[in-house]
Amino acid sequence: MKLLVLRDKKPGHFNQAEGVALAVGRLAPIEVTRLDIRPSWFAHDDVRKFIMRRYGKDARYWLRAMYGIEADRLEKPDVIIGSGRPTIAAGILISRVFGGVPFLYSGGIGGYDTREVSLMVVASPRAAGNPRSAWALIPSVVDPADYAPPRRLGTPADLKGAEIALLVGGTAYRKEWPSGEWDALVRLVREVAKEYGVRWRVSTSRRTPDEVGAQIAALDKEGVLAEFIDYRNAGPGSVRSLFGADAVAVTEDSMSMLAEGLTAGRPVIGLRSAKVHDGYASEAISAWAAKSWAGPAEAESLAILPLGTVTAEQFARTLVKLAPPATDVRGELAAIIAPVLGLTVPEAEASAQRVAQTSS
């Protein structure tokens, strides 16, 4: 099966598209072609929506005008996959060029006629009732098979020597971090290491303010951290190894990193800013926290704590109540995609899904 994966500039988006492709790979052998999507100077989001509503019937022309893509140079795919707003119009137009090739999109879509989108994988269950939509954890390229099982952290004593990954983000849409909360994060890392003997493995991201990166680098120099990955030097993809830790803590500005921690089969704590506006992301994260990832006996794998006020004792008490997720996230996504593409879920995948559904 030939897949065309549309990639915009943001790793948080194109990794979702790649995650959908990997889920399709659970259903059939795949051959993946990737196409960078870079809108022309005039084709910003509102312009693309307007064109698609009023003038987008000539798919070849608008692919060239809005994206610089020559349709005749593309090989016909069996499936088109995208994530991120720049890929929406591109996916619809390419689908039109090839007579209605299925277009799978990770995320919700607003402002477009979505009848030509075969499936939207949405992060909130409230959006799952929309036409051609299904609720699933945000897709990613993280594979739990790449890591050893996490150490079970059932009591505070189990934290001694345990590895905890901390993924530090920064200001994002409808997410702000007052400077006092960054100070609280540094204090939390130091106190949890001192009082419980954990080994912190920390990474910053492209959104992390330079001054916060400097504070964390100072912790590393003090010997507080077992590992420090400075995004400014390491670049995209450098965080992947951290998902092999025994648990994951994430600043809650990043839905993708929360989802990646759960996909890796790790218990996850999201650290929430006091200055978060209610919105789709908060709604989705609340639904994830309420979902039974680990089964009825050990129902919680994700907890959210307020960064500005959380104490080392509260953090430790919350962490030991969490259990590693038992859900096969990619298998669940494959089962959602299968009927859309007219494919059958392999028996091994179907059996795993029946086990997951029984335990949730």
C-alpha positions in Angstrom: 0.0 0.0 0.0 1.5 3.3 -1.1 1.2 6.1 1.5 1.8 9.8 0.8 2.7 11.5 4.1 2.3 15.3 4.1 4.7 17.1 6.4 4.5 20.7 7.5 7.3 22.4 9.5 6.3 21.4 13.0 7.6 18.1 14.5 4.4 17.9 16.7 2.4 17.7 13.5 4.5 15.6 11.1 5.2 13.1 13.8 1.4 12.6 14.1 1.2 12.0 10.4 4.0 9.5 10.6 2.2 7.8 13.6 -0.9 7.3 11.5 1.3 5.8 8.7 2.8 3.4 11.3 -0.8 2.4 12.3 -1.7 1.7 8.7 1.4 -0.4 8.6 -0.2 -2.7 11.2 -2.9 -3.5 8.6 -0.9 -4.0 5.4 2.6 -3.7 4.0 3.3 -0.1 3.3 5.6 2.0 1.1 5.9 5.6 2.3 6.6 8.7 0.3 6.9 12.0 2.1 6.1 15.4 0.8 7.1 18.7 2.5 4.1 21.1 2.6 5.2 24.8 2.5 2.4 27.2 1.5 3.2 30.1 -0.8 3.8 33.5 0.6 0.2 34.6 0.1 -1.5 31.3 1.0 -1.9 31.8 4.8 -4.6 29.9 6.7 -7.6 32.2 6.0 -6.7 32.5 2.3 -6.5 28.7 1.9 -9.9 28.3 3.6 -11.4 31.0 1.3 -10.0 29.5 -1.8 -11.1 26.0 -1.0 -14.7 27.2 -0.2 -15.0 29.3 -3.4 -12.4 28.5 -6.1 -10.7 25.2 -5.3 -12.3 23.0 -7.9 -9.2 23.2 -10.2 -7.0 21.0 -7.9 -3.9 21.0 -10.1 -3.9 24.8 -10.4 -4.3 25.5 -6.7 -1.8 22.9 -5.7 0.7 24.8 -7.9 -0.4 28.3 -6.8 -0.8 27.7 -3.0 2.0 25.1 -2.5 4.3 25.1 -5.6 3.4 21.4 -6.1 3.2 20.0 -9.6 0.6 17.3 -9.5 2.0 15.5 -12.6 5.2 14.8 -10.7 3.3 13.0 -7.9 2.8 9.2 -8.1 -0.7 8.2 -7.3 -0.9 7.0 -3.6 -3.4 4.6 -2.1 -3.7 6.8 1.0 -2.9 10.4 1.9 -2.0 11.3 5.5 -1.6 14.8 7.0 -1.6 16.7 10.2 -1.3 20.4 10.8 -3.3 23.2 9.1 -1.1 23.7 6.1 -1.7 20.0 5.1 -5.5 20.2 5.0 -6.0 22.0 1.7 -3.1 20.1 0.2 -4.5 16.8 1.2 -7.9 17.6 -0.2 -6.5 18.9 -3.5 -4.2 15.9 -4.0 -7.1 13.6 -3.2 -9.1 15.3 -5.9 -6.3 15.1 -8.5 -6.3 11.3 -8.0 -10.0 10.8 -8.1 -10.8 10.7 -4.4 -7.9 8.8 -2.8 -8.6 8.4 1.0 -7.2 11.3 3.1 -6.5 10.6 6.8 -5.9 13.6 9.0 -4.7 13.7 12.6 -6.5 16.5 14.3 -9.8 18.5 14.1 -10.6 20.6 11.0 -12.5 23.9 11.1 -13.4 26.2 8.2 -13.3 23.6 5.5 -15.8 21.3 3.8 -14.5 18.0 5.2 -16.6 15.7 3.1 -13.4 14.8 1.2 -11.6 13.9 4.4 -12.0 10.2 5.0 -11.1 10.2 8.7 -10.2 12.8 11.3 -8.5 11.4 14.4 -9.5 13.8 17.1 -8.1 14.2 20.6 -11.3 14.9 22.4 -14.3 12.5 22.8 -16.7 15.4 22.4 -15.5 15.8 18.8 -15.8 12.1 18.0 -19.4 12.4 17.0 -18.6 14.7 14.1 -18.9 13.1 10.6 -15.9 10.9 9.7 -14.2 11.5 13.1 -12.9 9.1 15.8 -11.4 9.6 19.2 -7.9 8.3 19.8 -4.8 9.3 21.6 -2.7 11.7 19.5 -0.7 9.4 17.1 3.1 9.4 17.4 6.2 7.6 16.2 7.0 6.4 19.7 7.0 2.6 19.9 6.9 0.9 23.4 8.7 -2.1 21.9 11.9 0.1 21.7 12.1 0.2 25.5 12.4 -2.2 28.4 9.3 -2.3 30.7 9.3 0.4 33.3 10.1 -0.3 36.9 6.9 -0.5 38.9 6.7 2.5 41.3 4.2 1.4 43.9 5.6 3.0 47.1 7.7 6.0 47.9 10.6 3.6 48.6 10.4 2.4 45.0 11.4 5.9 43.8 15.0 5.5 45.1 17.1 5.0 42.0 14.1 5.2 39.6 14.4 7.2 36.4 12.0 10.0 35.7 12.0 11.8 32.4 11.0 15.5 32.5 10.0 17.1 29.2 10.1 20.8 29.5 8.0 22.9 27.0 7.1 26.6 27.1 4.5 29.1 26.0 2.1 27.8 23.5 -1.4 28.7 22.2 -3.6 29.4 25.2 -0.8 28.3 27.5 1.4 30.7 29.4 4.0 30.1 32.1 4.7 32.9 34.6 8.3 33.1 35.6 7.5 32.0 39.2 6.3 28.6 37.8 9.6 28.0 36.2 11.3 28.6 39.5 8.8 26.2 41.0 9.8 23.6 38.4 13.5 23.9 39.3 12.7 23.7 43.0 10.5 20.6 42.4 13.3 18.8 40.5 15.8 19.5 43.2 13.6 18.5 46.1 12.3 15.3 44.5 15.9 14.2 43.8 17.0 15.0 47.3 14.1 13.6 49.2 13.3 10.5 47.1 16.5 9.7 45.3 15.1 9.7 41.8 17.3 10.1 38.8 16.0 12.9 36.6 16.5 12.8 32.8 15.5 16.2 31.5 15.0 17.7 28.0 14.1 21.2 27.0 12.2 21.9 23.7 12.1 24.5 21.0 9.5 26.5 23.1 11.6 26.5 26.3 12.8 30.0 27.1 16.6 30.4 27.1 16.6 31.5 30.7 14.8 28.4 31.7 17.2 26.2 29.8 20.0 28.0 31.6 18.4 27.2 35.0 18.1 23.5 34.1 21.7 23.5 32.8 22.7 24.9 36.2 20.9 22.0 37.9 22.9 19.6 35.7 26.2 21.2 36.7 25.2 20.9 40.3 24.9 17.1 39.8 21.1 17.1 40.4 20.3 15.5 37.0 21.3 12.1 35.7 20.9 13.4 32.1 20.3 16.7 30.5 19.4 17.2 26.8 19.5 20.8 25.7 17.3 21.2 22.7 19.3 24.2 21.5 22.2 21.9 20.9 20.6 18.5 20.4 17.7 19.4 18.0 14.5 17.5 17.1 14.2 13.8 17.9 16.7 14.0 20.7 14.1 13.4 23.4 13.1 9.9 22.1 15.4 7.9 24.4 13.9 9.5 27.5 10.6 7.6 27.0 12.5 4.6 28.3 12.5 6.1 31.8 10.3 4.5 34.5 7.9 7.5 34.5 7.4 10.7 32.5 6.6 14.2 33.7 5.6 16.8 31.1 4.8 20.5 31.2 1.2 20.4 30.1 1.6 22.8 27.2 2.5 19.9 25.0 -0.4 17.5 24.3 2.0 15.5 22.0 4.5 14.8 24.7 1.8 13.7 27.1 0.5 11.3 24.5 4.0 10.1 23.6 4.6 9.2 27.3 1.4 7.1 27.4 2.1 5.5 24.1 5.5 4.5 25.4 3.7 2.6 28.2 4.8 5.0 31.0 2.9 6.5 33.8 2.7 10.3 33.1 2.3 13.4 35.3 1.3 16.6 33.5 2.4 19.8 35.2 -0.2 22.5 34.6 0.2 26.2 34.6 -2.2 28.4 36.5 -2.5 30.6 33.4 -4.2 28.0 31.1 -7.3 29.2 29.2 -10.1 26.7 28.9 -10.1 25.3 25.4 -9.9 22.2 23.2 -6.5 21.1 24.6 -7.6 21.3 28.2 -10.8 19.3 27.3 -8.8 16.6 25.6 -6.2 16.3 28.4 -9.0 16.0 31.0 -10.6 13.1 28.9 -7.2 11.3 28.8 -6.8 11.6 32.5 -10.3 10.2 33.1 -9.7 7.2 30.7 -8.9 3.8 32.2 -5.5 3.1 30.5 -4.4 0.4 32.9 -7.6 -1.5 33.5 -10.2 -1.4 36.3 -7.8 -2.5 39.1 -5.2 0.1 38.3 -7.2 2.7 36.6 -4.9 5.7 36.4 -1.9 6.2 34.2 -2.1 10.0 33.8 -2.4 12.7 36.5 -2.3 16.4 36.3 -0.8 18.6 39.0 -0.5 22.4 39.3 3.2 23.3 38.7 3.1 26.5 40.8 2.1 24.8 44.0 3.0 21.1 43.7 5.3 19.8 46.5 7.8 17.0 46.3 5.6 15.0 48.6 2.5 15.5 46.5 4.4 14.6 43.3 5.7 11.4 44.9 2.3 10.5 46.4 0.6 11.0 43.0 3.3 9.1 41.0 3.1 5.9 43.1 -0.7 5.7 42.5 -0.2 5.6 38.8 0.2 2.4 36.8 1.9 1.9 33.4 -0.7 1.9 30.6 -1.6 -1.5 29.2 -3.4 -0.1 26.2 -1.9 -0.8 22.7 -2.3 2.7 21.4 -1.2 2.1 17.9 -3.3 -1.1 17.7 -6.4 0.9 18.7 -5.7 3.4 16.0 -5.2 0.7 13.4 -8.6 -0.8 14.4 -10.2 2.7 13.8 -8.5 3.1 10.4 -9.2 -0.4 9.1 -12.8 0.0 8.1 -12.2 3.4 6.6 -9.7 1.9 4.1 -11.7 -1.3 3.6 -9.0 -3.4 5.4 -9.2 -6.2 7.9 -7.5 -6.0 11.3 -5.0 -8.9 11.5 -6.1 -11.5 14.0 -3.1 -10.7 16.3 -4.2 -7.1 16.4 -7.9 -8.0 16.9 -7.0 -10.2 19.9 -5.0 -7.4 21.5 -7.9 -5.1 21.0 -10.3 -7.5 22.6 -8.0 -7.8 25.6 -7.6 -4.0 25.9 -11.4 -3.5 25.6 -12.0 -6.2 28.3 -9.6 -4.4 30.7 -10.9 -0.9 30.1 
